[in-house]
Amino acid sequence: MFFDEYYLLLVLPAVILSLIAQGMVRGAFSKFSKVRSAVGTTGAGVATSILERNGVYDVKVEAVAGRLTDHYDPRKKVLRLSTDVFGSSSVAALGVAAHEAGHALQHAGKYSPLALRGALLPVANIGSNIGPYMAMAGFIFNIGILIDIGIILFIAAVLFYVITLPVEFNASGRALVELERGGVLNHGELAGAKKVLRAAAMTYLASALVAFASLARLILLRNRRRR
């Protein structure tokens, strides 16, 4: 049941791709963490300057523990940068900081995909954490309605992953524009930041593929059960 042919053909390849994508982003970040920007400003400084240049003064920039734990919290209007980014002047750090500032700009500008993602988050959390297990319980105990409810819940989680893609790509696009416009990175450094952000984007794409593959597997198992 848990390692059926659909898992091997659909989910496992997607999981492997996700692991490769995670390795790529770690590798790109590690490589360009060793390349210092000519300007010498820090990740915190870049994020703050981008916000101020765009008239956003109500977002706090603070450090957070961990590696690659950078994120923007729209509820508290706090942009949190990991210790490897907050005080670093590397090309990788500035790219990541600008990306998170891009999310803050999305929030300030009422970017609709970001708002939709935020609205989906509570249901998506339930769908991701409960949906697949509920469906599997339905298969084990032969309860059809439990399978259907689990699949419906998981669909909400898949939609969240889909909406995340344009949100992340847009934030990276904003980051590169701001880094160039502000004269933070020169042409060569900008190319390095782009590689880091592109690798990060691959992780979101791979996560969406894993979610799609998992959903397709559940639907195929349900259809086979009904034959």
matplotlib code that plots the C-alpha trace (Angstrom):
import matplotlib.pyplot as plt

x = [0.0, 2.7, 5.2, 2.9, 3.8, 2.3, 4.6, 7.6, 6.7, 5.4, 6.3, 9.8, 11.2, 9.8, 11.3, 14.7, 14.4, 13.5, 16.6, 18.7, 17.2, 18.0, 21.5, 21.8, 20.6, 23.0, 25.8, 25.0, 24.6, 27.9, 29.8, 28.6, 28.8, 32.5, 32.2, 32.2, 30.4, 32.4, 30.0, 30.4, 27.0, 25.3, 22.1, 20.3, 21.5, 20.4, 16.9, 16.5, 17.6, 15.2, 12.3, 13.0, 13.6, 10.1, 8.5, 8.0, 8.9, 6.8, 8.7, 11.3, 14.4, 15.8, 18.1, 16.9, 18.8, 19.5, 20.8, 18.6, 15.8, 15.2, 11.5, 9.1, 6.2, 3.3, 1.2, 3.9, 5.5, 8.9, 11.6, 13.8, 17.3, 19.4, 22.7, 24.5, 22.6, 21.9, 25.5, 27.2, 28.2, 28.5, 26.7, 24.6, 23.5, 22.6, 20.6, 18.6, 18.0, 16.8, 14.5, 12.9, 12.6, 10.7, 8.1, 7.7, 7.2, 4.6, 2.7, 2.9, 1.7, -1.2, 0.2, -2.8, -1.0, 0.6, -2.7, -4.3, -1.4, -1.9, -5.6, -4.9, -2.3, -4.5, -6.4, -3.2, -1.6, -4.5, -4.5, -0.8, -0.6, -3.9, -5.1, -2.8, -2.9, -6.7, -6.8, -4.5, -6.6, -9.5, -7.7, -6.6, -10.0, -11.9, -13.8, -14.5, -15.7, -12.5, -10.4, -12.4, -12.2, -8.4, -7.9, -10.1, -8.0, -4.8, -5.9, -5.9, -2.2, -1.4, -3.1, -0.9, 2.3, 1.0, 0.3, 3.7, 5.5, 4.5, 5.0, 8.6, 9.5, 8.1, 10.0, 13.2, 12.5, 12.0, 15.2, 17.3, 15.8, 16.4, 20.0, 20.8, 18.8, 20.4, 23.9, 24.4, 25.9, 27.9, 27.2, 29.3, 28.0, 24.4, 24.9, 26.0, 23.0, 20.8, 22.2, 21.5, 17.9, 17.4, 18.6, 16.2, 13.3, 14.0, 13.3, 9.8, 9.2, 10.4, 8.1, 5.2, 6.0, 6.2, 2.7, 1.3, 2.7, 1.4, -2.1, -2.0, -1.0, -4.0, -6.4, -5.1, -5.3, -8.9, -9.9, -8.3, -10.2, -13.5, -13.0]
y = [0.0, 2.5, 1.4, 0.5, 0.9, 4.5, 5.5, 4.1, 5.5, 9.0, 10.0, 8.5, 10.3, 13.6, 13.1, 12.4, 15.5, 17.5, 16.2, 17.2, 20.7, 21.1, 20.1, 22.6, 25.5, 24.5, 24.3, 27.6, 29.4, 27.9, 28.9, 32.5, 32.9, 33.0, 35.8, 39.2, 42.1, 45.1, 47.5, 45.6, 46.2, 43.5, 41.5, 43.4, 46.7, 45.7, 44.6, 47.8, 50.0, 48.2, 48.7, 52.3, 53.0, 51.7, 53.6, 50.7, 51.8, 49.6, 46.3, 45.3, 43.5, 41.1, 38.1, 34.5, 31.4, 28.6, 28.2, 29.3, 30.0, 33.4, 34.4, 37.3, 37.2, 39.3, 39.0, 40.7, 42.6, 41.2, 40.3, 37.6, 36.8, 33.9, 34.5, 33.6, 36.4, 39.1, 40.3, 39.0, 41.0, 38.0, 37.8, 34.9, 36.8, 39.9, 37.9, 36.1, 39.3, 41.1, 38.1, 38.4, 42.1, 41.3, 39.5, 42.5, 44.7, 42.2, 42.5, 46.3, 46.4, 43.9, 41.4, 39.1, 35.7, 36.4, 37.3, 34.1, 32.0, 33.5, 32.7, 29.1, 28.5, 27.3, 24.9, 23.8, 23.0, 20.8, 19.2, 18.5, 17.1, 15.2, 14.6, 11.9, 9.9, 10.1, 8.8, 6.0, 5.1, 4.9, 2.5, 0.3, 0.2, 0.2, 3.4, 5.3, 8.5, 8.8, 8.4, 11.2, 13.6, 13.0, 13.7, 16.9, 18.1, 17.3, 19.2, 22.4, 21.7, 21.2, 24.5, 26.2, 24.8, 26.0, 29.5, 29.6, 29.3, 32.8, 34.3, 33.1, 33.8, 37.3, 38.0, 36.9, 39.1, 42.1, 41.2, 41.3, 44.6, 46.2, 44.9, 46.3, 49.6, 50.3, 49.6, 47.0, 44.4, 44.8, 42.7, 39.7, 39.7, 40.0, 36.8, 35.0, 36.2, 35.1, 31.6, 31.4, 32.5, 30.2, 27.3, 28.3, 28.5, 24.9, 23.7, 25.3, 23.7, 20.3, 20.6, 21.3, 18.3, 16.0, 17.3, 16.8, 13.3, 12.4, 13.6, 11.8, 8.6, 8.9, 9.5, 6.5, 4.3, 5.4, 4.8, 1.3, 0.5, 1.4, -1.0]
z = [0.0, 1.0, -1.7, -4.6, -8.2, -8.4, -5.6, -7.4, -10.8, -9.7, -6.2, -5.8, -8.9, -7.7, -4.3, -5.8, -7.9, -4.8, -3.0, -6.0, -6.0, -2.3, -3.0, -5.8, -3.6, -0.8, -3.3, -5.0, -1.7, -0.3, -3.5, -3.7, 0.1, -0.5, -3.0, -1.3, -3.0, -4.0, -2.2, 1.1, 2.5, 4.5, 3.9, 6.6, 5.0, 1.5, 2.8, 4.7, 1.7, -0.7, 1.7, 2.3, -1.4, -2.1, 0.7, 3.0, 6.5, 8.7, 8.2, 10.8, 9.6, 12.2, 12.5, 13.0, 14.0, 11.5, 8.0, 5.0, 7.4, 5.8, 5.4, 5.5, 8.1, 6.6, 9.8, 12.0, 9.1, 10.1, 7.6, 9.2, 7.8, 8.9, 10.6, 7.3, 5.5, 8.1, 8.7, 5.6, 2.5, 0.2, -3.2, -1.9, 1.2, -0.7, -3.2, -0.5, 1.5, -1.6, -2.3, 1.1, 0.7, -2.5, -0.5, 1.7, -1.4, -2.6, 0.7, 0.6, -3.0, -2.3, -4.7, -5.3, -5.5, -2.1, -0.6, -2.0, -0.7, 2.8, 2.6, 1.6, 4.3, 7.2, 5.0, 3.2, 6.5, 7.4, 4.0, 3.9, 7.5, 7.6, 4.0, 2.8, 6.1, 6.1, 2.5, 3.4, 6.5, 4.1, 1.9, 4.8, 6.5, 3.1, 3.9, 0.6, 2.1, 4.2, 1.0, -0.8, 2.2, 2.4, -1.3, -1.1, 1.8, 0.0, -3.1, -1.0, -0.1, -3.8, -4.7, -2.1, -3.8, -7.2, -5.9, -4.3, -7.6, -9.1, -5.6, -5.4, -9.0, -8.7, -5.5, -7.2, -10.2, -7.9, -6.0, -9.1, -10.3, -7.0, -6.7, -10.1, -9.7, -6.3, -7.7, -5.0, -7.3, -10.5, -13.6, -12.6, -9.0, -10.3, -12.3, -9.2, -7.2, -10.1, -9.9, -6.2, -6.7, -9.7, -7.6, -4.8, -7.3, -8.4, -4.8, -5.0, -8.4, -7.1, -4.0, -6.3, -8.4, -5.3, -4.2, -7.7, -7.9, -4.4, -5.3, -8.7, -6.8, -4.4, -7.2, -9.2, -6.1, -5.5, -9.1, -9.0, -5.8, -7.5, -10.5]

ax = plt.figure().add_subplot(projection="3d")
ax.plot(x, y, z, "-o")
ax.set_aspect("equal")
plt.show()
